[in-house]
Amino acid sequence: MLFDALLKQTQDQVYFKDRESRFIRVSSAVPQKFGLISPDEMIGKTDFDFFSEEHAREAFEDEQRLIRNKEKLVNITEKETWPDGTVTWVTSTKVPLYLGSGEPVGIMGITRDITAQVRAQKALEESKEQLRQKNELMEIDFQNAGRVQRRLIPGSLPKHPKVDIGVLNLSYSDVGGDIITFPLVSEKYLSFLLGDVSGHGLSAGLFTILVKHLADFYMPGEFSHPEQALIELDQHMKGLIPSGFVAAMVGTLDLSEIEFAKLTVANAAQPPLLWYRANLESIEIVTCPSENVIGLGICENIHVTQFTIDPGDCMLFMTDGVIECHNPQGDELGTEGLLEVFQDSSQLPVQEIVQRIDQFLKDFCVDDYPQDDTTLLALRLN
């Protein structure tokens, strides 16, 4: 009774075959698989009556070998091919069937259909492969975007007989969100835009190129009034960055005088700058007033800060990726943390100054640098 109950109720395909691999007893799940009603319809039939010649022949030869050699096949995965070309998958255990004589009189087997699992696994593997290919393509796109961005930002540094320029521009990833550009360079004027697009990655990188494009081609005439340039930029960028904005500083150097220069700065959420005053041999931290950010369409009145710069003076501008660096203990650098290294290097050529600060930041952060997009701009009046 228990054995009959097992054959009727198990969902596995349990079967017994004679020495010629003919079915002599099967569970109720076996005829269901072949579209039959009763287990009795299976008696005396072989795999050749149901499967393709290829699959039936392979199963028959396996069973005959097991009988001859008294071997076992335990929990192997089999591919079943049907006459109409359909393919199913099973796990199968086949062992020789022994009765009283001690010699094999046939085959006893248990088969479990795993077609759904195999198809799901195959779909998962295909999905993984598609994802791998997409990731590979995305990685190539990121690298190419980074090459283009590095060629454009900052691009070739302008050369001016009255001003030395040093720049450091590091990206947190292949593509950065910091921007530095010099829209207006003439005998009497030199202007710059230093900015930081919120976020990281390709999206931020695309917006940096847009900001550079707007600055270089649409607003150079406004850079004699840097506050107007920021207002104009704010209108152009309004609503373009989803849940984001641009922090930016625009500065114009008036170089028309012989013994000094005038620097006019308009600020939108950029950090303080450092001013090395050559005649005093001292460093000042200068906070330029800021009320808004760029890209929200709310910039109406921008404060302007003006400086009179003497020969030998050096101005150091930076994005927040510099002052927000932290060491392994979690201590943030801050603007004050740059005073000593800037003081010690202030007599060097400006490009060496930014290189010294770059090395200082690496040492401060130990093995975690850069921690964000990081940009420095040093300007010295000759």
BALOBA-1460 file (C-alpha; in Angstrom, 3 decimals):
// residues 382
<rec num="1" residu="m" x="0.000" y="0.000" z="0.000"/>
<rec num="2" residu="l" x="2.800" y="2.420" z="0.862"/>
<rec num="3" residu="f" x="4.604" y="1.659" z="-2.381"/>
<rec num="4" residu="d" x="1.427" y="2.163" z="-4.409"/>
<rec num="5" residu="a" x="0.785" y="5.447" z="-2.580"/>
<rec num="6" residu="l" x="4.325" y="6.575" z="-3.415"/>
<rec num="7" residu="l" x="3.904" y="5.854" z="-7.127"/>
<rec num="8" residu="k" x="0.554" y="7.622" z="-7.249"/>
<rec num="9" residu="q" x="1.476" y="10.737" z="-5.284"/>
<rec num="10" residu="t" x="5.116" y="11.557" z="-6.014"/>
<rec num="11" residu="q" x="5.743" y="14.300" z="-8.544"/>
<rec num="12" residu="d" x="8.969" y="12.642" z="-9.594"/>
<rec num="13" residu="q" x="8.976" y="10.171" z="-12.472"/>
<rec num="14" residu="v" x="9.718" y="6.774" z="-10.921"/>
<rec num="15" residu="y" x="10.052" y="3.807" z="-13.261"/>
<rec num="16" residu="f" x="11.235" y="0.220" z="-13.495"/>
<rec num="17" residu="k" x="12.483" y="-1.383" z="-16.726"/>
<rec num="18" residu="d" x="13.389" y="-4.921" z="-17.699"/>
<rec num="19" residu="r" x="16.690" y="-5.980" z="-19.266"/>
<rec num="20" residu="e" x="15.503" y="-4.737" z="-22.694"/>
<rec num="21" residu="s" x="14.719" y="-1.296" z="-21.207"/>
<rec num="22" residu="r" x="10.953" y="-1.826" z="-21.468"/>
<rec num="23" residu="f" x="8.768" y="-0.182" z="-18.865"/>
<rec num="24" residu="i" x="7.282" y="-2.671" z="-16.371"/>
<rec num="25" residu="r" x="6.061" y="-0.278" z="-13.654"/>
<rec num="26" residu="v" x="5.861" y="3.518" z="-13.500"/>
<rec num="27" residu="s" x="4.609" y="6.263" z="-11.192"/>
<rec num="28" residu="s" x="1.575" y="8.328" z="-12.161"/>
<rec num="29" residu="a" x="3.782" y="11.262" z="-13.180"/>
<rec num="30" residu="v" x="5.375" y="9.300" z="-16.035"/>
<rec num="31" residu="p" x="2.330" y="8.876" z="-18.339"/>
<rec num="32" residu="q" x="1.347" y="12.478" z="-17.657"/>
<rec num="33" residu="k" x="4.675" y="13.548" z="-19.121"/>
<rec num="34" residu="f" x="3.929" y="11.668" z="-22.336"/>
<rec num="35" residu="g" x="0.320" y="12.768" z="-22.613"/>
<rec num="36" residu="l" x="-1.088" y="9.390" z="-21.548"/>
<rec num="37" residu="i" x="-3.830" y="8.746" z="-19.000"/>
<rec num="38" residu="s" x="-2.882" y="5.568" z="-17.193"/>
<rec num="39" residu="p" x="0.429" y="4.007" z="-16.124"/>
<rec num="40" residu="d" x="-0.783" y="0.821" z="-17.769"/>
<rec num="41" residu="e" x="-0.347" y="2.494" z="-21.178"/>
<rec num="42" residu="m" x="3.412" y="2.612" z="-20.511"/>
<rec num="43" residu="i" x="3.892" y="-1.097" z="-19.876"/>
<rec num="44" residu="g" x="6.018" y="-2.794" z="-22.528"/>
<rec num="45" residu="k" x="7.004" y="0.450" z="-24.231"/>
<rec num="46" residu="t" x="10.510" y="1.946" z="-24.438"/>
<rec num="47" residu="d" x="11.989" y="5.391" z="-24.796"/>
<rec num="48" residu="f" x="11.948" y="4.865" z="-28.564"/>
<rec num="49" residu="d" x="8.159" y="5.141" z="-28.432"/>
<rec num="50" residu="f" x="8.282" y="8.648" z="-27.003"/>
<rec num="51" residu="f" x="11.581" y="10.436" z="-27.578"/>
<rec num="52" residu="s" x="13.626" y="11.233" z="-30.648"/>
<rec num="53" residu="e" x="15.868" y="8.486" z="-31.996"/>
<rec num="54" residu="e" x="18.950" y="10.354" z="-30.802"/>
<rec num="55" residu="h" x="17.848" y="10.670" z="-27.191"/>
<rec num="56" residu="a" x="16.257" y="7.240" z="-26.974"/>
<rec num="57" residu="r" x="19.373" y="5.543" z="-28.398"/>
<rec num="58" residu="e" x="21.654" y="7.326" z="-25.914"/>
<rec num="59" residu="a" x="19.399" y="6.416" z="-22.952"/>
<rec num="60" residu="f" x="19.140" y="2.786" z="-24.098"/>
<rec num="61" residu="e" x="22.910" y="2.379" z="-24.420"/>
<rec num="62" residu="d" x="23.463" y="3.953" z="-20.989"/>
<rec num="63" residu="e" x="20.992" y="1.551" z="-19.385"/>
<rec num="64" residu="q" x="22.456" y="-1.497" z="-21.080"/>
<rec num="65" residu="r" x="25.926" y="-0.509" z="-19.889"/>
<rec num="66" residu="l" x="24.674" y="-0.093" z="-16.319"/>
<rec num="67" residu="i" x="23.130" y="-3.576" z="-16.416"/>
<rec num="68" residu="r" x="26.255" y="-5.203" z="-17.880"/>
<rec num="69" residu="n" x="28.738" y="-3.446" z="-15.611"/>
<rec num="70" residu="k" x="26.519" y="-3.127" z="-12.546"/>
<rec num="71" residu="e" x="27.169" y="0.618" z="-12.501"/>
<rec num="72" residu="k" x="25.103" y="3.557" z="-11.257"/>
<rec num="73" residu="l" x="24.280" y="6.999" z="-12.590"/>
<rec num="74" residu="v" x="23.280" y="9.296" z="-9.736"/>
<rec num="75" residu="n" x="21.670" y="12.719" z="-10.117"/>
<rec num="76" residu="i" x="23.001" y="13.490" z="-13.589"/>
<rec num="77" residu="t" x="21.545" y="16.212" z="-15.785"/>
<rec num="78" residu="e" x="20.074" y="15.013" z="-19.064"/>
<rec num="79" residu="k" x="18.849" y="16.831" z="-22.129"/>
<rec num="80" residu="e" x="15.702" y="15.263" z="-23.593"/>
<rec num="81" residu="t" x="14.867" y="15.802" z="-27.262"/>
<rec num="82" residu="w" x="11.368" y="15.058" z="-28.522"/>
<rec num="83" residu="p" x="10.179" y="14.129" z="-32.015"/>
<rec num="84" residu="d" x="8.764" y="17.609" z="-32.603"/>
<rec num="85" residu="g" x="12.124" y="19.183" z="-31.746"/>
<rec num="86" residu="t" x="11.158" y="20.247" z="-28.246"/>
<rec num="87" residu="v" x="13.952" y="20.098" z="-25.662"/>
<rec num="88" residu="t" x="13.414" y="19.417" z="-21.955"/>
<rec num="89" residu="w" x="15.861" y="18.902" z="-19.098"/>
<rec num="90" residu="v" x="15.825" y="16.458" z="-16.191"/>
<rec num="91" residu="t" x="17.981" y="15.229" z="-13.361"/>
<rec num="92" residu="s" x="18.118" y="11.468" z="-13.470"/>
<rec num="93" residu="t" x="19.243" y="8.627" z="-11.234"/>
<rec num="94" residu="k" x="19.501" y="5.160" z="-12.784"/>
<rec num="95" residu="v" x="20.704" y="2.029" z="-10.999"/>
<rec num="96" residu="p" x="20.561" y="-1.662" z="-11.826"/>
<rec num="97" residu="l" x="17.437" y="-3.405" z="-10.498"/>
<rec num="98" residu="y" x="18.167" y="-6.451" z="-8.353"/>
<rec num="99" residu="l" x="15.676" y="-9.049" z="-7.163"/>
<rec num="100" residu="g" x="16.330" y="-12.366" z="-5.447"/>
<rec num="101" residu="s" x="19.132" y="-13.744" z="-7.650"/>
<rec num="102" residu="g" x="21.633" y="-11.017" z="-6.982"/>
<rec num="103" residu="e" x="21.985" y="-10.347" z="-10.700"/>
<rec num="104" residu="p" x="20.557" y="-7.245" z="-12.459"/>
<rec num="105" residu="v" x="17.167" y="-7.917" z="-13.981"/>
<rec num="106" residu="g" x="16.602" y="-4.408" z="-15.294"/>
<rec num="107" residu="i" x="16.825" y="-0.725" z="-14.421"/>
<rec num="108" residu="m" x="15.252" y="1.342" z="-11.655"/>
<rec num="109" residu="g" x="15.172" y="5.112" z="-12.173"/>
<rec num="110" residu="i" x="13.953" y="8.405" z="-10.744"/>
<rec num="111" residu="t" x="13.713" y="11.451" z="-12.991"/>
<rec num="112" residu="r" x="12.847" y="15.010" z="-11.994"/>
<rec num="113" residu="d" x="11.969" y="17.654" z="-14.555"/>
<rec num="114" residu="i" x="14.161" y="20.752" z="-14.217"/>
<rec num="115" residu="t" x="13.287" y="22.398" z="-17.543"/>
<rec num="116" residu="a" x="11.949" y="25.535" z="-15.850"/>
<rec num="117" residu="q" x="15.087" y="25.871" z="-13.723"/>
<rec num="118" residu="v" x="17.395" y="25.301" z="-16.696"/>
<rec num="119" residu="r" x="15.558" y="27.867" z="-18.797"/>
<rec num="120" residu="a" x="15.595" y="30.338" z="-15.898"/>
<rec num="121" residu="q" x="19.325" y="29.745" z="-15.417"/>
<rec num="122" residu="k" x="19.942" y="30.189" z="-19.132"/>
<rec num="123" residu="a" x="17.899" y="33.393" z="-19.139"/>
<rec num="124" residu="l" x="19.882" y="34.602" z="-16.129"/>
<rec num="125" residu="e" x="23.181" y="33.820" z="-17.859"/>
<rec num="126" residu="e" x="22.026" y="35.587" z="-21.014"/>
<rec num="127" residu="s" x="20.942" y="38.548" z="-18.913"/>
<rec num="128" residu="k" x="24.320" y="38.582" z="-17.176"/>
<rec num="129" residu="e" x="26.076" y="38.467" z="-20.523"/>
<rec num="130" residu="q" x="23.954" y="41.322" z="-21.859"/>
<rec num="131" residu="l" x="24.664" y="43.277" z="-18.690"/>
<rec num="132" residu="r" x="28.381" y="42.523" z="-19.027"/>
<rec num="133" residu="q" x="28.359" y="43.745" z="-22.614"/>
<rec num="134" residu="k" x="26.440" y="46.878" z="-21.643"/>
<rec num="135" residu="n" x="28.825" y="47.534" z="-18.754"/>
<rec num="136" residu="e" x="31.783" y="47.015" z="-21.058"/>
<rec num="137" residu="l" x="30.303" y="49.432" z="-23.588"/>
<rec num="138" residu="m" x="29.493" y="51.914" z="-20.816"/>
<rec num="139" residu="e" x="33.045" y="51.660" z="-19.487"/>
<rec num="140" residu="i" x="34.403" y="52.387" z="-22.971"/>
<rec num="141" residu="d" x="31.993" y="55.324" z="-23.268"/>
<rec num="142" residu="f" x="33.146" y="56.669" z="-19.899"/>
<rec num="143" residu="q" x="36.791" y="56.384" z="-20.897"/>
<rec num="144" residu="n" x="36.164" y="58.086" z="-24.237"/>
<rec num="145" residu="a" x="34.110" y="60.812" z="-22.570"/>
<rec num="146" residu="g" x="36.953" y="61.326" z="-20.121"/>
<rec num="147" residu="r" x="39.450" y="61.710" z="-22.972"/>
<rec num="148" residu="v" x="37.244" y="64.278" z="-24.684"/>
<rec num="149" residu="q" x="36.626" y="66.170" z="-21.459"/>
<rec num="150" residu="r" x="40.328" y="66.264" z="-20.534"/>
<rec num="151" residu="r" x="41.097" y="67.640" z="-23.994"/>
<rec num="152" residu="l" x="38.504" y="70.403" z="-23.570"/>
<rec num="153" residu="i" x="38.834" y="71.162" z="-19.844"/>
<rec num="154" residu="p" x="40.891" y="73.104" z="-19.176"/>
<rec num="155" residu="g" x="42.307" y="72.778" z="-22.688"/>
<rec num="156" residu="s" x="45.388" y="74.807" z="-23.569"/>
<rec num="157" residu="l" x="46.152" y="77.322" z="-20.855"/>
<rec num="158" residu="p" x="46.250" y="80.909" z="-22.068"/>
<rec num="159" residu="k" x="49.584" y="82.699" z="-22.111"/>
<rec num="160" residu="h" x="49.767" y="86.319" z="-21.033"/>
<rec num="161" residu="p" x="52.906" y="88.417" z="-20.476"/>
<rec num="162" residu="k" x="51.527" y="89.882" z="-17.248"/>
<rec num="163" residu="v" x="50.025" y="86.781" z="-15.626"/>
<rec num="164" residu="d" x="51.336" y="83.308" z="-14.827"/>
<rec num="165" residu="i" x="48.667" y="80.581" z="-14.696"/>
<rec num="166" residu="g" x="48.788" y="77.206" z="-12.958"/>
<rec num="167" residu="v" x="45.997" y="74.645" z="-13.031"/>
<rec num="168" residu="l" x="45.229" y="71.295" z="-11.415"/>
<rec num="169" residu="n" x="42.106" y="69.484" z="-12.618"/>
<rec num="170" residu="l" x="41.466" y="65.967" z="-11.251"/>
<rec num="171" residu="s" x="38.340" y="63.878" z="-11.767"/>
<rec num="172" residu="y" x="36.936" y="61.577" z="-9.118"/>
<rec num="173" residu="s" x="36.017" y="59.122" z="-11.883"/>
<rec num="174" residu="d" x="36.730" y="58.878" z="-15.616"/>
<rec num="175" residu="v" x="34.495" y="61.894" z="-16.181"/>
<rec num="176" residu="g" x="34.486" y="64.849" z="-13.795"/>
<rec num="177" residu="g" x="32.061" y="67.530" z="-12.729"/>
<rec num="178" residu="d" x="34.570" y="70.367" z="-12.269"/>
<rec num="179" residu="i" x="35.117" y="72.970" z="-14.946"/>
<rec num="180" residu="i" x="37.708" y="75.625" z="-15.546"/>
<rec num="181" residu="t" x="37.876" y="77.781" z="-18.647"/>
<rec num="182" residu="f" x="39.253" y="81.145" z="-19.783"/>
<rec num="183" residu="p" x="36.624" y="82.798" z="-22.006"/>
<rec num="184" residu="l" x="38.311" y="86.185" z="-22.492"/>
<rec num="185" residu="v" x="42.029" y="86.668" z="-23.073"/>
<rec num="186" residu="s" x="43.306" y="89.920" z="-24.529"/>
<rec num="187" residu="e" x="46.108" y="92.397" z="-23.983"/>
<rec num="188" residu="k" x="44.162" y="94.184" z="-21.253"/>
<rec num="189" residu="y" x="41.888" y="91.475" z="-19.870"/>
<rec num="190" residu="l" x="41.987" y="87.883" z="-18.716"/>
<rec num="191" residu="s" x="38.884" y="86.185" z="-17.377"/>
<rec num="192" residu="f" x="38.196" y="82.760" z="-15.959"/>
<rec num="193" residu="l" x="35.277" y="80.611" z="-14.875"/>
<rec num="194" residu="l" x="35.763" y="78.012" z="-12.164"/>
<rec num="195" residu="g" x="32.781" y="75.743" z="-11.570"/>
<rec num="196" residu="d" x="31.519" y="72.533" z="-10.014"/>
<rec num="197" residu="v" x="28.494" y="70.662" z="-11.388"/>
<rec num="198" residu="s" x="26.678" y="68.726" z="-8.667"/>
<rec num="199" residu="g" x="26.902" y="64.962" z="-8.974"/>
<rec num="200" residu="h" x="29.446" y="62.727" z="-10.655"/>
<rec num="201" residu="g" x="29.814" y="60.638" z="-13.756"/>
<rec num="202" residu="l" x="28.873" y="61.112" z="-17.375"/>
<rec num="203" residu="s" x="25.871" y="63.349" z="-16.692"/>
<rec num="204" residu="a" x="27.916" y="65.862" z="-14.689"/>
<rec num="205" residu="g" x="30.674" y="65.660" z="-17.300"/>
<rec num="206" residu="l" x="28.281" y="66.549" z="-20.119"/>
<rec num="207" residu="f" x="27.049" y="69.592" z="-18.221"/>
<rec num="208" residu="t" x="30.619" y="70.802" z="-17.664"/>
<rec num="209" residu="i" x="31.106" y="70.830" z="-21.433"/>
<rec num="210" residu="l" x="27.825" y="72.723" z="-21.822"/>
<rec num="211" residu="v" x="28.914" y="75.314" z="-19.253"/>
<rec num="212" residu="k" x="32.251" y="75.720" z="-21.018"/>
<rec num="213" residu="h" x="30.472" y="76.092" z="-24.340"/>
<rec num="214" residu="l" x="28.169" y="78.793" z="-22.951"/>
<rec num="215" residu="a" x="31.059" y="80.598" z="-21.310"/>
<rec num="216" residu="d" x="33.391" y="80.452" z="-24.306"/>
<rec num="217" residu="f" x="30.958" y="81.222" z="-27.113"/>
<rec num="218" residu="y" x="27.898" y="82.979" z="-25.761"/>
<rec num="219" residu="m" x="29.072" y="85.196" z="-22.945"/>
<rec num="220" residu="p" x="32.608" y="86.499" z="-23.493"/>
<rec num="221" residu="g" x="31.329" y="90.044" z="-23.819"/>
<rec num="222" residu="e" x="29.716" y="89.837" z="-20.402"/>
<rec num="223" residu="f" x="32.915" y="88.917" z="-18.632"/>
<rec num="224" residu="s" x="33.811" y="92.554" z="-18.177"/>
<rec num="225" residu="h" x="30.864" y="92.362" z="-15.760"/>
<rec num="226" residu="p" x="31.234" y="88.930" z="-14.158"/>
<rec num="227" residu="e" x="28.017" y="89.285" z="-12.170"/>
<rec num="228" residu="q" x="26.080" y="89.604" z="-15.441"/>
<rec num="229" residu="a" x="27.883" y="86.542" z="-16.756"/>
<rec num="230" residu="l" x="26.614" y="84.466" z="-13.839"/>
<rec num="231" residu="i" x="23.059" y="85.761" z="-14.270"/>
<rec num="232" residu="e" x="23.221" y="84.941" z="-17.974"/>
<rec num="233" residu="l" x="24.642" y="81.492" z="-17.255"/>
<rec num="234" residu="d" x="21.918" y="80.864" z="-14.681"/>
<rec num="235" residu="q" x="19.220" y="81.548" z="-17.280"/>
<rec num="236" residu="h" x="20.845" y="79.294" z="-19.871"/>
<rec num="237" residu="m" x="21.196" y="76.422" z="-17.362"/>
<rec num="238" residu="k" x="17.792" y="76.835" z="-15.714"/>
<rec num="239" residu="g" x="16.137" y="73.451" z="-15.138"/>
<rec num="240" residu="l" x="18.634" y="71.456" z="-17.194"/>
<rec num="241" residu="i" x="20.284" y="69.534" z="-14.346"/>
<rec num="242" residu="p" x="17.746" y="67.249" z="-12.626"/>
<rec num="243" residu="s" x="17.870" y="67.957" z="-8.881"/>
<rec num="244" residu="g" x="21.219" y="69.647" z="-9.403"/>
<rec num="245" residu="f" x="22.988" y="72.934" z="-9.919"/>
<rec num="246" residu="v" x="26.358" y="74.530" z="-10.677"/>
<rec num="247" residu="a" x="28.557" y="76.292" z="-8.163"/>
<rec num="248" residu="a" x="30.608" y="78.830" z="-10.113"/>
<rec num="249" residu="m" x="32.970" y="81.736" z="-9.756"/>
<rec num="250" residu="v" x="33.730" y="84.181" z="-12.542"/>
<rec num="251" residu="g" x="36.713" y="86.494" z="-12.325"/>
<rec num="252" residu="t" x="38.140" y="89.187" z="-14.584"/>
<rec num="253" residu="l" x="41.634" y="90.622" z="-14.371"/>
<rec num="254" residu="d" x="41.971" y="94.179" z="-15.667"/>
<rec num="255" residu="l" x="45.602" y="94.387" z="-16.790"/>
<rec num="256" residu="s" x="45.469" y="97.836" z="-18.352"/>
<rec num="257" residu="e" x="47.554" y="99.417" z="-15.576"/>
<rec num="258" residu="i" x="51.307" y="99.000" z="-15.457"/>
<rec num="259" residu="e" x="52.004" y="98.764" z="-11.715"/>
<rec num="260" residu="f" x="48.968" y="96.791" z="-10.531"/>
<rec num="261" residu="a" x="45.901" y="94.843" z="-11.726"/>
<rec num="262" residu="k" x="42.267" y="94.866" z="-10.742"/>
<rec num="263" residu="l" x="40.534" y="91.580" z="-10.077"/>
<rec num="264" residu="t" x="36.740" y="91.520" z="-10.086"/>
<rec num="265" residu="v" x="35.055" y="88.348" z="-8.839"/>
<rec num="266" residu="a" x="31.414" y="87.242" z="-8.849"/>
<rec num="267" residu="n" x="30.681" y="84.164" z="-6.781"/>
<rec num="268" residu="a" x="27.912" y="81.562" z="-6.686"/>
<rec num="269" residu="a" x="28.621" y="79.050" z="-3.892"/>
<rec num="270" residu="q" x="32.336" y="78.573" z="-4.489"/>
<rec num="271" residu="p" x="34.743" y="78.225" z="-1.512"/>
<rec num="272" residu="p" x="36.974" y="81.052" z="-0.219"/>
<rec num="273" residu="l" x="40.177" y="81.862" z="-2.073"/>
<rec num="274" residu="l" x="43.705" y="82.329" z="-0.747"/>
<rec num="275" residu="w" x="45.615" y="85.547" z="-1.504"/>
<rec num="276" residu="y" x="49.368" y="85.674" z="-1.124"/>
<rec num="277" residu="r" x="50.388" y="89.331" z="-0.728"/>
<rec num="278" residu="a" x="53.978" y="89.632" z="-1.820"/>
<rec num="279" residu="n" x="54.701" y="92.962" z="-0.103"/>
<rec num="280" residu="l" x="53.541" y="91.530" z="3.248"/>
<rec num="281" residu="e" x="54.720" y="87.949" z="2.616"/>
<rec num="282" residu="s" x="51.469" y="86.750" z="4.162"/>
<rec num="283" residu="i" x="48.380" y="84.754" z="3.202"/>
<rec num="284" residu="e" x="44.792" y="85.969" z="3.498"/>
<rec num="285" residu="i" x="41.645" y="83.875" z="3.357"/>
<rec num="286" residu="v" x="39.128" y="85.811" z="1.263"/>
<rec num="287" residu="t" x="35.455" y="84.868" z="1.330"/>
<rec num="288" residu="c" x="33.569" y="86.278" z="-1.620"/>
<rec num="289" residu="p" x="29.865" y="86.868" z="-0.867"/>
<rec num="290" residu="s" x="27.516" y="84.313" z="-2.386"/>
<rec num="291" residu="e" x="23.728" y="84.082" z="-2.288"/>
<rec num="292" residu="n" x="22.680" y="81.581" z="-4.952"/>
<rec num="293" residu="v" x="23.786" y="78.737" z="-7.170"/>
<rec num="294" residu="i" x="23.585" y="78.492" z="-10.962"/>
<rec num="295" residu="g" x="20.904" y="76.559" z="-12.808"/>
<rec num="296" residu="l" x="17.836" y="77.229" z="-10.675"/>
<rec num="297" residu="g" x="16.874" y="80.459" z="-12.422"/>
<rec num="298" residu="i" x="16.983" y="82.493" z="-9.206"/>
<rec num="299" residu="c" x="20.116" y="84.590" z="-9.738"/>
<rec num="300" residu="e" x="19.104" y="88.230" z="-9.949"/>
<rec num="301" residu="n" x="21.582" y="90.236" z="-7.894"/>
<rec num="302" residu="i" x="25.129" y="88.947" z="-7.675"/>
<rec num="303" residu="h" x="27.613" y="90.575" z="-5.316"/>
<rec num="304" residu="v" x="30.929" y="91.598" z="-6.821"/>
<rec num="305" residu="t" x="34.252" y="91.609" z="-4.937"/>
<rec num="306" residu="q" x="37.156" y="93.688" z="-6.223"/>
<rec num="307" residu="f" x="40.857" y="93.474" z="-5.405"/>
<rec num="308" residu="t" x="43.895" y="95.498" z="-6.308"/>
<rec num="309" residu="i" x="46.711" y="93.068" z="-6.975"/>
<rec num="310" residu="d" x="50.362" y="94.028" z="-6.828"/>
<rec num="311" residu="p" x="53.184" y="92.411" z="-8.784"/>
<rec num="312" residu="g" x="54.233" y="89.150" z="-7.133"/>
<rec num="313" residu="d" x="50.801" y="88.549" z="-5.583"/>
<rec num="314" residu="c" x="49.348" y="85.068" z="-6.102"/>
<rec num="315" residu="m" x="45.650" y="84.178" z="-5.953"/>
<rec num="316" residu="l" x="44.637" y="80.562" z="-5.339"/>
<rec num="317" residu="f" x="41.102" y="79.497" z="-6.293"/>
<rec num="318" residu="m" x="39.649" y="76.034" z="-5.664"/>
<rec num="319" residu="t" x="36.550" y="73.856" z="-5.791"/>
<rec num="320" residu="d" x="35.104" y="72.212" z="-2.710"/>
<rec num="321" residu="g" x="36.817" y="68.925" z="-3.560"/>
<rec num="322" residu="v" x="39.977" y="70.517" z="-2.144"/>
<rec num="323" residu="i" x="38.821" y="71.852" z="1.217"/>
<rec num="324" residu="e" x="36.453" y="68.949" z="1.904"/>
<rec num="325" residu="c" x="39.262" y="66.371" z="1.784"/>
<rec num="326" residu="h" x="39.462" y="64.329" z="4.970"/>
<rec num="327" residu="n" x="42.191" y="62.175" z="6.452"/>
<rec num="328" residu="p" x="41.731" y="58.555" z="7.640"/>
<rec num="329" residu="q" x="40.669" y="59.871" z="11.060"/>
<rec num="330" residu="g" x="37.803" y="61.794" z="9.434"/>
<rec num="331" residu="d" x="39.277" y="65.275" z="9.983"/>
<rec num="332" residu="e" x="38.330" y="67.673" z="7.166"/>
<rec num="333" residu="l" x="41.084" y="69.818" z="5.709"/>
<rec num="334" residu="g" x="39.209" y="73.115" z="5.381"/>
<rec num="335" residu="t" x="40.602" y="76.296" z="3.856"/>
<rec num="336" residu="e" x="42.850" y="76.852" z="6.876"/>
<rec num="337" residu="g" x="44.535" y="73.528" z="6.227"/>
<rec num="338" residu="l" x="46.074" y="74.934" z="3.034"/>
<rec num="339" residu="l" x="47.669" y="77.995" z="4.600"/>
<rec num="340" residu="e" x="51.010" y="76.429" z="5.511"/>
<rec num="341" residu="v" x="51.613" y="74.574" z="2.242"/>
<rec num="342" residu="f" x="50.573" y="77.649" z="0.237"/>
<rec num="343" residu="q" x="52.842" y="79.885" z="2.313"/>
<rec num="344" residu="d" x="55.800" y="77.523" z="1.878"/>
<rec num="345" residu="s" x="55.341" y="77.276" z="-1.887"/>
<rec num="346" residu="s" x="54.205" y="80.825" z="-2.638"/>
<rec num="347" residu="q" x="57.566" y="81.866" z="-4.117"/>
<rec num="348" residu="l" x="57.591" y="78.991" z="-6.614"/>
<rec num="349" residu="p" x="56.301" y="79.163" z="-10.200"/>
<rec num="350" residu="v" x="52.518" y="78.829" z="-10.112"/>
<rec num="351" residu="q" x="52.393" y="75.403" z="-11.757"/>
<rec num="352" residu="e" x="54.780" y="74.109" z="-9.109"/>
<rec num="353" residu="i" x="52.526" y="75.628" z="-6.443"/>
<rec num="354" residu="v" x="49.540" y="73.592" z="-7.566"/>
<rec num="355" residu="q" x="51.741" y="70.494" z="-7.871"/>
<rec num="356" residu="r" x="52.975" y="70.984" z="-4.297"/>
<rec num="357" residu="i" x="49.398" y="71.330" z="-3.071"/>
<rec num="358" residu="d" x="48.409" y="68.244" z="-5.079"/>
<rec num="359" residu="q" x="51.119" y="66.231" z="-3.298"/>
<rec num="360" residu="f" x="50.068" y="67.694" z="0.047"/>
<rec num="361" residu="l" x="46.469" y="66.562" z="-0.570"/>
<rec num="362" residu="k" x="47.654" y="63.057" z="-1.478"/>
<rec num="363" residu="d" x="49.639" y="62.846" z="1.758"/>
<rec num="364" residu="f" x="46.746" y="64.220" z="3.807"/>
<rec num="365" residu="c" x="44.236" y="61.742" z="2.375"/>
<rec num="366" residu="v" x="46.752" y="58.854" z="2.429"/>
<rec num="367" residu="d" x="45.373" y="56.199" z="0.018"/>
<rec num="368" residu="d" x="42.022" y="57.878" z="-0.644"/>
<rec num="369" residu="y" x="42.668" y="60.649" z="-3.185"/>
<rec num="370" residu="p" x="40.986" y="62.303" z="-4.936"/>
<rec num="371" residu="q" x="37.846" y="62.035" z="-2.837"/>
<rec num="372" residu="d" x="35.899" y="64.323" z="-5.156"/>
<rec num="373" residu="d" x="36.456" y="66.270" z="-8.350"/>
<rec num="374" residu="t" x="39.362" y="68.532" z="-7.440"/>
<rec num="375" residu="t" x="40.415" y="71.749" z="-9.190"/>
<rec num="376" residu="l" x="42.973" y="74.442" z="-8.340"/>
<rec num="377" residu="l" x="43.703" y="77.677" z="-10.183"/>
<rec num="378" residu="a" x="46.711" y="79.807" z="-9.281"/>
<rec num="379" residu="l" x="47.228" y="83.268" z="-10.816"/>
<rec num="380" residu="r" x="50.305" y="85.429" z="-10.191"/>
<rec num="381" residu="l" x="50.776" y="88.982" z="-11.426"/>
<rec num="382" residu="n" x="54.254" y="89.399" z="-12.904"/>
